[in-house]
Amino acid sequence: MTFEQKLEKLFGHWIDHNNSHKDTFFTWAGRAKEAGLDEVAEKIEKAGKLSEEVTVLIQDALKKIQDIG
């Protein structure tokens, strides 16, 4: 397996893993909001949004690797 192929596999795993965390963040942000913890909910929601940004960066890196191959 080439280095690029290893990266492709890692990127796929990281994207799935990160999306799972993102979904969990948004779920718990909603629960925190329902519990009246608005400021906590905002922080958790921000973590979810940052996770979305991380996913986009990893997807971009994956596309670059795929364009090389």
PDB file of N, CA, C, O and CB in Angstrom:
ATOM      1  N   MET A   1       0.850  -1.177   0.000  1.00  0.00           N
ATOM      2  CA  MET A   1       0.000   0.000   0.000  1.00  0.00           C
ATOM      3  C   MET A   1       0.898   1.244   0.000  1.00  0.00           C
ATOM      4  O   MET A   1       1.836   1.346   0.790  1.00  0.00           O
ATOM      5  CB  MET A   1      -0.968  -0.004   1.232  1.00  0.00           C
ATOM      6  N   THR A   2       0.597   2.170  -0.887  1.00  0.00           N
ATOM      7  CA  THR A   2       1.391   3.397  -0.972  1.00  0.00           C
ATOM      8  C   THR A   2       1.029   4.333   0.184  1.00  0.00           C
ATOM      9  O   THR A   2       0.010   4.163   0.854  1.00  0.00           O
ATOM     10  CB  THR A   2       1.165   4.105  -2.337  1.00  0.00           C
ATOM     11  N   PHE A   3       1.880   5.307   0.392  1.00  0.00           N
ATOM     12  CA  PHE A   3       1.620   6.311   1.420  1.00  0.00           C
ATOM     13  C   PHE A   3       0.305   7.045   1.137  1.00  0.00           C
ATOM     14  O   PHE A   3      -0.478   7.310   2.048  1.00  0.00           O
ATOM     15  CB  PHE A   3       2.790   7.316   1.500  1.00  0.00           C
ATOM     16  N   GLU A   4       0.080   7.364  -0.131  1.00  0.00           N
ATOM     17  CA  GLU A   4      -1.146   8.063  -0.514  1.00  0.00           C
ATOM     18  C   GLU A   4      -2.382   7.213  -0.218  1.00  0.00           C
ATOM     19  O   GLU A   4      -3.399   7.737   0.236  1.00  0.00           O
ATOM     20  CB  GLU A   4      -1.105   8.433  -2.001  1.00  0.00           C
ATOM     21  N   GLN A   5      -2.300   5.911  -0.471  1.00  0.00           N
ATOM     22  CA  GLN A   5      -3.420   5.017  -0.178  1.00  0.00           C
ATOM     23  C   GLN A   5      -3.686   4.948   1.325  1.00  0.00           C
ATOM     24  O   GLN A   5      -4.836   4.896   1.761  1.00  0.00           O
ATOM     25  CB  GLN A   5      -3.141   3.611  -0.730  1.00  0.00           C
ATOM     26  N   LYS A   6      -2.614   4.948   2.103  1.00  0.00           N
ATOM     27  CA  LYS A   6      -2.778   4.960   3.559  1.00  0.00           C
ATOM     28  C   LYS A   6      -3.487   6.231   4.006  1.00  0.00           C
ATOM     29  O   LYS A   6      -4.383   6.194   4.850  1.00  0.00           O
ATOM     30  CB  LYS A   6      -1.412   4.838   4.261  1.00  0.00           C
ATOM     31  N   LEU A   7      -3.072   7.362   3.425  1.00  0.00           N
ATOM     32  CA  LEU A   7      -3.724   8.626   3.767  1.00  0.00           C
ATOM     33  C   LEU A   7      -5.204   8.603   3.400  1.00  0.00           C
ATOM     34  O   LEU A   7      -6.045   9.069   4.169  1.00  0.00           O
ATOM     35  CB  LEU A   7      -3.029   9.790   3.060  1.00  0.00           C
ATOM     36  N   GLU A   8      -5.523   8.060   2.225  1.00  0.00           N
ATOM     37  CA  GLU A   8      -6.929   7.973   1.820  1.00  0.00           C
ATOM     38  C   GLU A   8      -7.746   7.202   2.849  1.00  0.00           C
ATOM     39  O   GLU A   8      -8.842   7.624   3.219  1.00  0.00           O
ATOM     40  CB  GLU A   8      -7.053   7.305   0.443  1.00  0.00           C
ATOM     41  N   LYS A   9      -7.219   6.084   3.306  1.00  0.00           N
ATOM     42  CA  LYS A   9      -7.922   5.279   4.308  1.00  0.00           C
ATOM     43  C   LYS A   9      -8.065   6.045   5.619  1.00  0.00           C
ATOM     44  O   LYS A   9      -9.132   6.060   6.232  1.00  0.00           O
ATOM     45  CB  LYS A   9      -7.181   3.953   4.548  1.00  0.00           C
ATOM     46  N   LEU A  10      -6.977   6.677   6.037  1.00  0.00           N
ATOM     47  CA  LEU A  10      -7.031   7.464   7.271  1.00  0.00           C
ATOM     48  C   LEU A  10      -8.036   8.603   7.161  1.00  0.00           C
ATOM     49  O   LEU A  10      -8.832   8.829   8.072  1.00  0.00           O
ATOM     50  CB  LEU A  10      -5.649   8.022   7.605  1.00  0.00           C
ATOM     51  N   PHE A  11      -7.994   9.321   6.036  1.00  0.00           N
ATOM     52  CA  PHE A  11      -8.909  10.442   5.857  1.00  0.00           C
ATOM     53  C   PHE A  11     -10.359   9.980   5.916  1.00  0.00           C
ATOM     54  O   PHE A  11     -11.195  10.630   6.544  1.00  0.00           O
ATOM     55  CB  PHE A  11      -8.636  11.148   4.529  1.00  0.00           C
ATOM     56  N   GLY A  12     -10.658   8.862   5.267  1.00  0.00           N
ATOM     57  CA  GLY A  12     -12.018   8.330   5.311  1.00  0.00           C
ATOM     58  C   GLY A  12     -12.451   8.023   6.732  1.00  0.00           C
ATOM     59  O   GLY A  12     -13.568   8.344   7.137  1.00  0.00           O
ATOM     60  N   HIS A  13     -11.560   7.403   7.484  1.00  0.00           N
ATOM     61  CA  HIS A  13     -11.859   7.084   8.886  1.00  0.00           C
ATOM     62  C   HIS A  13     -12.051   8.363   9.695  1.00  0.00           C
ATOM     63  O   HIS A  13     -13.001   8.476  10.470  1.00  0.00           O
ATOM     64  CB  HIS A  13     -10.730   6.228   9.503  1.00  0.00           C
ATOM     65  N   TRP A  14     -11.149   9.322   9.515  1.00  0.00           N
ATOM     66  CA  TRP A  14     -11.233  10.565  10.276  1.00  0.00           C
ATOM     67  C   TRP A  14     -12.515  11.331   9.965  1.00  0.00           C
ATOM     68  O   TRP A  14     -13.122  11.913  10.865  1.00  0.00           O
ATOM     69  CB  TRP A  14     -10.022  11.441   9.985  1.00  0.00           C
ATOM     70  N   ILE A  15     -12.926  11.336   8.715  1.00  0.00           N
ATOM     71  CA  ILE A  15     -14.163  12.022   8.330  1.00  0.00           C
ATOM     72  C   ILE A  15     -15.353  11.377   9.029  1.00  0.00           C
ATOM     73  O   ILE A  15     -16.176  12.072   9.625  1.00  0.00           O
ATOM     74  CB  ILE A  15     -14.356  11.991   6.793  1.00  0.00           C
ATOM     75  N   ASP A  16     -15.444  10.061   8.959  1.00  0.00           N
ATOM     76  CA  ASP A  16     -16.552   9.357   9.623  1.00  0.00           C
ATOM     77  C   ASP A  16     -16.531   9.598  11.129  1.00  0.00           C
ATOM     78  O   ASP A  16     -17.560   9.891  11.738  1.00  0.00           O
ATOM     79  CB  ASP A  16     -16.480   7.847   9.333  1.00  0.00           C
ATOM     80  N   HIS A  17     -15.362   9.471  11.711  1.00  0.00           N
ATOM     81  CA  HIS A  17     -15.210   9.628  13.157  1.00  0.00           C
ATOM     82  C   HIS A  17     -15.572  11.050  13.585  1.00  0.00           C
ATOM     83  O   HIS A  17     -16.286  11.248  14.569  1.00  0.00           O
ATOM     84  CB  HIS A  17     -13.768   9.290  13.588  1.00  0.00           C
ATOM     85  N   ASN A  18     -15.082  12.019  12.853  1.00  0.00           N
ATOM     86  CA  ASN A  18     -15.351  13.414  13.177  1.00  0.00           C
ATOM     87  C   ASN A  18     -16.835  13.743  13.029  1.00  0.00           C
ATOM     88  O   ASN A  18     -17.397  14.464  13.854  1.00  0.00           O
ATOM     89  CB  ASN A  18     -14.520  14.332  12.286  1.00  0.00           C
ATOM     90  N   ASN A  19     -17.468  13.217  11.980  1.00  0.00           N
ATOM     91  CA  ASN A  19     -18.901  13.451  11.799  1.00  0.00           C
ATOM     92  C   ASN A  19     -19.711  12.861  12.942  1.00  0.00           C
ATOM     93  O   ASN A  19     -20.717  13.435  13.357  1.00  0.00           O
ATOM     94  CB  ASN A  19     -19.370  12.864  10.474  1.00  0.00           C
ATOM     95  N   SER A  20     -19.277  11.726  13.444  1.00  0.00           N
ATOM     96  CA  SER A  20     -19.949  11.116  14.586  1.00  0.00           C
ATOM     97  C   SER A  20     -19.874  12.039  15.805  1.00  0.00           C
ATOM     98  O   SER A  20     -20.867  12.246  16.501  1.00  0.00           O
ATOM     99  CB  SER A  20     -19.323   9.743  14.910  1.00  0.00           C
ATOM    100  N   HIS A  21     -18.698  12.583  16.048  1.00  0.00           N
ATOM    101  CA  HIS A  21     -18.542  13.520  17.164  1.00  0.00           C
ATOM    102  C   HIS A  21     -19.385  14.771  16.945  1.00  0.00           C
ATOM    103  O   HIS A  21     -20.027  15.264  17.873  1.00  0.00           O
ATOM    104  CB  HIS A  21     -17.064  13.904  17.341  1.00  0.00           C
ATOM    105  N   LYS A  22     -19.381  15.276  15.734  1.00  0.00           N
ATOM    106  CA  LYS A  22     -20.157  16.479  15.417  1.00  0.00           C
ATOM    107  C   LYS A  22     -21.623  16.265  15.739  1.00  0.00           C
ATOM    108  O   LYS A  22     -22.259  17.110  16.369  1.00  0.00           O
ATOM    109  CB  LYS A  22     -19.992  16.863  13.938  1.00  0.00           C
ATOM    110  N   ASP A  23     -22.156  15.135  15.306  1.00  0.00           N
ATOM    111  CA  ASP A  23     -23.562  14.833  15.567  1.00  0.00           C
ATOM    112  C   ASP A  23     -23.834  14.756  17.063  1.00  0.00           C
ATOM    113  O   ASP A  23     -24.864  15.232  17.539  1.00  0.00           O
ATOM    114  CB  ASP A  23     -23.961  13.519  14.891  1.00  0.00           C
ATOM    115  N   THR A  24     -22.907  14.155  17.798  1.00  0.00           N
ATOM    116  CA  THR A  24     -23.056  14.051  19.249  1.00  0.00           C
ATOM    117  C   THR A  24     -23.025  15.431  19.896  1.00  0.00           C
ATOM    118  O   THR A  24     -23.797  15.704  20.815  1.00  0.00           O
ATOM    119  CB  THR A  24     -21.952  13.163  19.841  1.00  0.00           C
ATOM    120  N   PHE A  25     -22.142  16.296  19.424  1.00  0.00           N
ATOM    121  CA  PHE A  25     -22.083  17.655  19.964  1.00  0.00           C
ATOM    122  C   PHE A  25     -23.421  18.369  19.784  1.00  0.00           C
ATOM    123  O   PHE A  25     -23.927  18.987  20.720  1.00  0.00           O
ATOM    124  CB  PHE A  25     -20.959  18.456  19.284  1.00  0.00           C
ATOM    125  N   PHE A  26     -23.988  18.287  18.592  1.00  0.00           N
ATOM    126  CA  PHE A  26     -25.251  18.978  18.347  1.00  0.00           C
ATOM    127  C   PHE A  26     -26.389  18.384  19.175  1.00  0.00           C
ATOM    128  O   PHE A  26     -27.256  19.115  19.653  1.00  0.00           O
ATOM    129  CB  PHE A  26     -25.601  18.920  16.865  1.00  0.00           C
ATOM    130  N   THR A  27     -26.388  17.074  19.343  1.00  0.00           N
ATOM    131  CA  THR A  27     -27.404  16.432  20.184  1.00  0.00           C
ATOM    132  C   THR A  27     -27.315  16.948  21.618  1.00  0.00           C
ATOM    133  O   THR A  27     -28.322  17.328  22.215  1.00  0.00           O
ATOM    134  CB  THR A  27     -27.241  14.894  20.159  1.00  0.00           C
ATOM    135  N   TRP A  28     -26.113  16.958  22.156  1.00  0.00           N
ATOM    136  CA  TRP A  28     -25.940  17.386  23.538  1.00  0.00           C
ATOM    137  C   TRP A  28     -26.109  18.891  23.701  1.00  0.00           C
ATOM    138  O   TRP A  28     -26.510  19.349  24.771  1.00  0.00           O
ATOM    139  CB  TRP A  28     -24.578  16.969  24.041  1.00  0.00           C
ATOM    140  N   ALA A  29     -25.819  19.653  22.682  1.00  0.00           N
ATOM    141  CA  ALA A  29     -26.089  21.096  22.741  1.00  0.00           C
ATOM    142  C   ALA A  29     -27.589  21.323  22.893  1.00  0.00           C
ATOM    143  O   ALA A  29     -28.022  22.165  23.679  1.00  0.00           O
ATOM    144  CB  ALA A  29     -25.552  21.820  21.468  1.00  0.00           C
ATOM    145  N   GLY A  30     -28.373  20.568  22.137  1.00  0.00           N
ATOM    146  CA  GLY A  30     -29.824  20.670  22.255  1.00  0.00           C
ATOM    147  C   GLY A  30     -30.311  20.278  23.634  1.00  0.00           C
ATOM    148  O   GLY A  30     -31.190  20.929  24.198  1.00  0.00           O
ATOM    149  N   ARG A  31     -29.748  19.225  24.172  1.00  0.00           N
ATOM    150  CA  ARG A  31     -30.135  18.775  25.515  1.00  0.00           C
ATOM    151  C   ARG A  31     -29.748  19.805  26.573  1.00  0.00           C
ATOM    152  O   ARG A  31     -30.503  20.054  27.512  1.00  0.00           O
ATOM    153  CB  ARG A  31     -29.481  17.420  25.838  1.00  0.00           C
ATOM    154  N   ALA A  32     -28.573  20.399  26.415  1.00  0.00           N
ATOM    155  CA  ALA A  32     -28.139  21.424  27.365  1.00  0.00           C
ATOM    156  C   ALA A  32     -29.072  22.629  27.300  1.00  0.00           C
ATOM    157  O   ALA A  32     -29.413  23.223  28.323  1.00  0.00           O
ATOM    158  CB  ALA A  32     -26.682  21.855  27.077  1.00  0.00           C
ATOM    159  N   LYS A  33     -29.475  22.977  26.093  1.00  0.00           N
ATOM    160  CA  LYS A  33     -30.397  24.109  25.925  1.00  0.00           C
ATOM    161  C   LYS A  33     -31.740  23.808  26.591  1.00  0.00           C
ATOM    162  O   LYS A  33     -32.309  24.662  27.270  1.00  0.00           O
ATOM    163  CB  LYS A  33     -30.606  24.426  24.422  1.00  0.00           C
ATOM    164  N   GLU A  34     -32.241  22.584  26.391  1.00  0.00           N
ATOM    165  CA  GLU A  34     -33.500  22.177  27.023  1.00  0.00           C
ATOM    166  C   GLU A  34     -33.404  22.228  28.546  1.00  0.00           C
ATOM    167  O   GLU A  34     -34.397  22.478  29.228  1.00  0.00           O
ATOM    168  CB  GLU A  34     -33.886  20.765  26.573  1.00  0.00           C
ATOM    169  N   ALA A  35     -32.207  21.990  29.072  1.00  0.00           N
ATOM    170  CA  ALA A  35     -31.989  22.008  30.519  1.00  0.00           C
ATOM    171  C   ALA A  35     -31.754  23.428  31.041  1.00  0.00           C
ATOM    172  O   ALA A  35     -31.499  23.625  32.229  1.00  0.00           O
ATOM    173  CB  ALA A  35     -30.800  21.117  30.881  1.00  0.00           C
ATOM    174  N   GLY A  36     -31.841  24.410  30.150  1.00  0.00           N
ATOM    175  CA  GLY A  36     -31.656  25.795  30.560  1.00  0.00           C
ATOM    176  C   GLY A  36     -30.201  26.226  30.650  1.00  0.00           C
ATOM    177  O   GLY A  36     -29.896  27.273  31.219  1.00  0.00           O
ATOM    178  N   LEU A  37     -29.320  25.440  30.101  1.00  0.00           N
ATOM    179  CA  LEU A  37     -27.885  25.746  30.130  1.00  0.00           C
ATOM    180  C   LEU A  37     -27.466  26.371  28.801  1.00  0.00           C
ATOM    181  O   LEU A  37     -26.663  25.810  28.055  1.00  0.00           O
ATOM    182  CB  LEU A  37     -27.050  24.464  30.417  1.00  0.00           C
ATOM    183  N   ASP A  38     -28.024  27.531  28.528  1.00  0.00           N
ATOM    184  CA  ASP A  38     -27.829  28.174  27.228  1.00  0.00           C
ATOM    185  C   ASP A  38     -26.364  28.453  26.898  1.00  0.00           C
ATOM    186  O   ASP A  38     -25.929  28.222  25.770  1.00  0.00           O
ATOM    187  CB  ASP A  38     -28.598  29.460  27.184  1.00  0.00           C
ATOM    188  N   GLU A  39     -25.606  28.945  27.871  1.00  0.00           N
ATOM    189  CA  GLU A  39     -24.200  29.261  27.597  1.00  0.00           C
ATOM    190  C   GLU A  39     -23.396  27.988  27.340  1.00  0.00           C
ATOM    191  O   GLU A  39     -22.505  27.970  26.490  1.00  0.00           O
ATOM    192  CB  GLU A  39     -23.586  30.046  28.771  1.00  0.00           C
ATOM    193  N   VAL A  40     -23.712  26.941  28.067  1.00  0.00           N
ATOM    194  CA  VAL A  40     -23.052  25.650  27.841  1.00  0.00           C
ATOM    195  C   VAL A  40     -23.427  25.130  26.459  1.00  0.00           C
ATOM    196  O   VAL A  40     -22.572  24.647  25.717  1.00  0.00           O
ATOM    197  CB  VAL A  40     -23.445  24.617  28.941  1.00  0.00           C
ATOM    198  N   ALA A  41     -24.703  25.232  26.117  1.00  0.00           N
ATOM    199  CA  ALA A  41     -25.183  24.776  24.813  1.00  0.00           C
ATOM    200  C   ALA A  41     -24.458  25.502  23.685  1.00  0.00           C
ATOM    201  O   ALA A  41     -24.092  24.891  22.681  1.00  0.00           O
ATOM    202  CB  ALA A  41     -26.699  24.991  24.691  1.00  0.00           C
ATOM    203  N   GLU A  42     -24.252  26.801  23.851  1.00  0.00           N
ATOM    204  CA  GLU A  42     -23.544  27.576  22.826  1.00  0.00           C
ATOM    205  C   GLU A  42     -22.124  27.058  22.612  1.00  0.00           C
ATOM    206  O   GLU A  42     -21.656  26.962  21.477  1.00  0.00           O
ATOM    207  CB  GLU A  42     -23.505  29.056  23.214  1.00  0.00           C
ATOM    208  N   LYS A  43     -21.445  26.728  23.704  1.00  0.00           N
ATOM    209  CA  LYS A  43     -20.068  26.219  23.596  1.00  0.00           C
ATOM    210  C   LYS A  43     -20.039  24.861  22.902  1.00  0.00           C
ATOM    211  O   LYS A  43     -19.184  24.607  22.054  1.00  0.00           O
ATOM    212  CB  LYS A  43     -19.422  26.109  24.991  1.00  0.00           C
ATOM    213  N   ILE A  44     -20.982  23.991  23.268  1.00  0.00           N
ATOM    214  CA  ILE A  44     -21.032  22.665  22.651  1.00  0.00           C
ATOM    215  C   ILE A  44     -21.377  22.795  21.170  1.00  0.00           C
ATOM    216  O   ILE A  44     -20.806  22.101  20.328  1.00  0.00           O
ATOM    217  CB  ILE A  44     -22.065  21.759  23.372  1.00  0.00           C
ATOM    218  N   GLU A  45     -22.313  23.686  20.859  1.00  0.00           N
ATOM    219  CA  GLU A  45     -22.682  23.909  19.460  1.00  0.00           C
ATOM    220  C   GLU A  45     -21.491  24.451  18.665  1.00  0.00           C
ATOM    221  O   GLU A  45     -21.283  24.071  17.513  1.00  0.00           O
ATOM    222  CB  GLU A  45     -23.874  24.885  19.366  1.00  0.00           C
ATOM    223  N   LYS A  46     -20.718  25.334  19.283  1.00  0.00           N
ATOM    224  CA  LYS A  46     -19.525  25.854  18.608  1.00  0.00           C
ATOM    225  C   LYS A  46     -18.543  24.722  18.318  1.00  0.00           C
ATOM    226  O   LYS A  46     -17.920  24.694  17.256  1.00  0.00           O
ATOM    227  CB  LYS A  46     -18.844  26.945  19.467  1.00  0.00           C
ATOM    228  N   ALA A  47     -18.406  23.790  19.259  1.00  0.00           N
ATOM    229  CA  ALA A  47     -17.538  22.625  19.030  1.00  0.00           C
ATOM    230  C   ALA A  47     -18.045  21.822  17.834  1.00  0.00           C
ATOM    231  O   ALA A  47     -17.248  21.330  17.035  1.00  0.00           O
ATOM    232  CB  ALA A  47     -17.476  21.725  20.296  1.00  0.00           C
ATOM    233  N   GLY A  48     -19.366  21.687  17.707  1.00  0.00           N
ATOM    234  CA  GLY A  48     -19.939  20.990  16.557  1.00  0.00           C
ATOM    235  C   GLY A  48     -19.630  21.699  15.254  1.00  0.00           C
ATOM    236  O   GLY A  48     -19.305  21.062  14.252  1.00  0.00           O
ATOM    237  N   LYS A  49     -19.733  23.012  15.270  1.00  0.00           N
ATOM    238  CA  LYS A  49     -19.440  23.782  14.061  1.00  0.00           C
ATOM    239  C   LYS A  49     -17.958  23.700  13.688  1.00  0.00           C
ATOM    240  O   LYS A  49     -17.608  23.619  12.511  1.00  0.00           O
ATOM    241  CB  LYS A  49     -19.850  25.245  14.254  1.00  0.00           C
ATOM    242  N   LEU A  50     -17.105  23.721  14.694  1.00  0.00           N
ATOM    243  CA  LEU A  50     -15.671  23.562  14.423  1.00  0.00           C
ATOM    244  C   LEU A  50     -15.380  22.174  13.861  1.00  0.00           C
ATOM    245  O   LEU A  50     -14.514  22.015  13.001  1.00  0.00           O
ATOM    246  CB  LEU A  50     -14.846  23.798  15.706  1.00  0.00           C
ATOM    247  N   SER A  51     -16.100  21.179  14.347  1.00  0.00           N
ATOM    248  CA  SER A  51     -15.943  19.819  13.812  1.00  0.00           C
ATOM    249  C   SER A  51     -16.326  19.779  12.339  1.00  0.00           C
ATOM    250  O   SER A  51     -15.689  19.087  11.545  1.00  0.00           O
ATOM    251  CB  SER A  51     -16.801  18.814  14.611  1.00  0.00           C
ATOM    252  N   GLU A  52     -17.375  20.528  11.973  1.00  0.00           N
ATOM    253  CA  GLU A  52     -17.757  20.607  10.559  1.00  0.00           C
ATOM    254  C   GLU A  52     -16.616  21.194   9.732  1.00  0.00           C
ATOM    255  O   GLU A  52     -16.329  20.722   8.632  1.00  0.00           O
ATOM    256  CB  GLU A  52     -19.036  21.459  10.385  1.00  0.00           C
ATOM    257  N   GLU A  53     -15.973  22.221  10.269  1.00  0.00           N
ATOM    258  CA  GLU A  53     -14.853  22.842   9.555  1.00  0.00           C
ATOM    259  C   GLU A  53     -13.690  21.864   9.401  1.00  0.00           C
ATOM    260  O   GLU A  53     -13.050  21.812   8.351  1.00  0.00           O
ATOM    261  CB  GLU A  53     -14.383  24.106  10.292  1.00  0.00           C
ATOM    262  N   VAL A  54     -13.423  21.098  10.443  1.00  0.00           N
ATOM    263  CA  VAL A  54     -12.355  20.096  10.379  1.00  0.00           C
ATOM    264  C   VAL A  54     -12.667  19.073   9.296  1.00  0.00           C
ATOM    265  O   VAL A  54     -11.786  18.694   8.523  1.00  0.00           O
ATOM    266  CB  VAL A  54     -12.175  19.394  11.748  1.00  0.00           C
ATOM    267  N   THR A  55     -13.914  18.626   9.239  1.00  0.00           N
ATOM    268  CA  THR A  55     -14.315  17.652   8.224  1.00  0.00           C
ATOM    269  C   THR A  55     -14.073  18.203   6.823  1.00  0.00           C
ATOM    270  O   THR A  55     -13.569  17.490   5.956  1.00  0.00           O
ATOM    271  CB  THR A  55     -15.795  17.271   8.397  1.00  0.00           C
ATOM    272  N   VAL A  56     -14.424  19.449   6.598  1.00  0.00           N
ATOM    273  CA  VAL A  56     -14.215  20.068   5.284  1.00  0.00           C
ATOM    274  C   VAL A  56     -12.724  20.075   4.933  1.00  0.00           C
ATOM    275  O   VAL A  56     -12.352  19.784   3.796  1.00  0.00           O
ATOM    276  CB  VAL A  56     -14.781  21.514   5.263  1.00  0.00           C
ATOM    277  N   LEU A  57     -11.885  20.402   5.892  1.00  0.00           N
ATOM    278  CA  LEU A  57     -10.437  20.410   5.632  1.00  0.00           C
ATOM    279  C   LEU A  57      -9.925  19.019   5.275  1.00  0.00           C
ATOM    280  O   LEU A  57      -9.118  18.864   4.358  1.00  0.00           O
ATOM    281  CB  LEU A  57      -9.680  20.943   6.853  1.00  0.00           C
ATOM    282  N   ILE A  58     -10.394  18.017   5.998  1.00  0.00           N
ATOM    283  CA  ILE A  58      -9.960  16.645   5.710  1.00  0.00           C
ATOM    284  C   ILE A  58     -10.490  16.203   4.346  1.00  0.00           C
ATOM    285  O   ILE A  58      -9.779  15.537   3.593  1.00  0.00           O
ATOM    286  CB  ILE A  58     -10.443  15.670   6.820  1.00  0.00           C
ATOM    287  N   GLN A  59     -11.726  16.567   4.025  1.00  0.00           N
ATOM    288  CA  GLN A  59     -12.283  16.231   2.708  1.00  0.00           C
ATOM    289  C   GLN A  59     -11.469  16.891   1.600  1.00  0.00           C
ATOM    290  O   GLN A  59     -11.218  16.279   0.562  1.00  0.00           O
ATOM    291  CB  GLN A  59     -13.762  16.668   2.615  1.00  0.00           C
ATOM    292  N   ASP A  60     -11.060  18.131   1.820  1.00  0.00           N
ATOM    293  CA  ASP A  60     -10.228  18.827   0.832  1.00  0.00           C
ATOM    294  C   ASP A  60      -8.890  18.119   0.649  1.00  0.00           C
ATOM    295  O   ASP A  60      -8.407  17.969  -0.473  1.00  0.00           O
ATOM    296  CB  ASP A  60      -9.998  20.287   1.256  1.00  0.00           C
ATOM    297  N   ALA A  61      -8.298  17.687   1.753  1.00  0.00           N
ATOM    298  CA  ALA A  61      -7.031  16.958   1.675  1.00  0.00           C
ATOM    299  C   ALA A  61      -7.226  15.637   0.934  1.00  0.00           C
ATOM    300  O   ALA A  61      -6.373  15.239   0.140  1.00  0.00           O
ATOM    301  CB  ALA A  61      -6.462  16.701   3.090  1.00  0.00           C
ATOM    302  N   LEU A  62      -8.337  14.963   1.186  1.00  0.00           N
ATOM    303  CA  LEU A  62      -8.640  13.708   0.497  1.00  0.00           C
ATOM    304  C   LEU A  62      -8.757  13.934  -1.006  1.00  0.00           C
ATOM    305  O   LEU A  62      -8.233  13.148  -1.795  1.00  0.00           O
ATOM    306  CB  LEU A  62      -9.938  13.092   1.044  1.00  0.00           C
ATOM    307  N   LYS A  63      -9.439  14.999  -1.406  1.00  0.00           N
ATOM    308  CA  LYS A  63      -9.576  15.306  -2.829  1.00  0.00           C
ATOM    309  C   LYS A  63      -8.214  15.566  -3.473  1.00  0.00           C
ATOM    310  O   LYS A  63      -7.964  15.143  -4.602  1.00  0.00           O
ATOM    311  CB  LYS A  63     -10.491  16.523  -3.026  1.00  0.00           C
ATOM    312  N   LYS A  64      -7.335  16.263  -2.747  1.00  0.00           N
ATOM    313  CA  LYS A  64      -5.987  16.531  -3.277  1.00  0.00           C
ATOM    314  C   LYS A  64      -5.238  15.223  -3.516  1.00  0.00           C
ATOM    315  O   LYS A  64      -4.591  15.050  -4.549  1.00  0.00           O
ATOM    316  CB  LYS A  64      -5.185  17.434  -2.306  1.00  0.00           C
ATOM    317  N   ILE A  65      -5.327  14.309  -2.562  1.00  0.00           N
ATOM    318  CA  ILE A  65      -4.663  13.006  -2.700  1.00  0.00           C
ATOM    319  C   ILE A  65      -5.247  12.248  -3.886  1.00  0.00           C
ATOM    320  O   ILE A  65      -4.509  11.649  -4.668  1.00  0.00           O
ATOM    321  CB  ILE A  65      -4.810  12.168  -1.400  1.00  0.00           C
ATOM    322  N   GLN A  66      -6.569  12.272  -4.021  1.00  0.00           N
ATOM    323  CA  GLN A  66      -7.223  11.555  -5.121  1.00  0.00           C
ATOM    324  C   GLN A  66      -6.865  12.167  -6.468  1.00  0.00           C
ATOM    325  O   GLN A  66      -6.746  11.451  -7.462  1.00  0.00           O
ATOM    326  CB  GLN A  66      -8.743  11.559  -4.935  1.00  0.00           C
ATOM    327  N   ASP A  67      -6.692  13.480  -6.509  1.00  0.00           N
ATOM    328  CA  ASP A  67      -6.297  14.148  -7.755  1.00  0.00           C
ATOM    329  C   ASP A  67      -4.881  13.760  -8.173  1.00  0.00           C
ATOM    330  O   ASP A  67      -4.573  13.699  -9.364  1.00  0.00           O
ATOM    331  CB  ASP A  67      -6.394  15.670  -7.596  1.00  0.00           C
ATOM    332  N   ILE A  68      -4.024  13.501  -7.191  1.00  0.00           N
ATOM    333  CA  ILE A  68      -2.643  13.091  -7.478  1.00  0.00           C
ATOM    334  C   ILE A  68      -2.628  11.714  -8.125  1.00  0.00           C
ATOM    335  O   ILE A  68      -1.910  11.469  -9.094  1.00  0.00           O
ATOM    336  CB  ILE A  68      -1.791  13.084  -6.188  1.00  0.00           C
ATOM    337  N   GLY A  69      -3.453  10.806  -7.553  1.00  0.00           N
ATOM    338  CA  GLY A  69      -3.469   9.419  -8.032  1.00  0.00           C
ATOM    339  C   GLY A  69      -4.211   9.304  -9.295  1.00  0.00           C
ATOM    340  O   GLY A  69      -4.327   8.209  -9.845  1.00  0.00           O
TER     341      GLY A  69
END
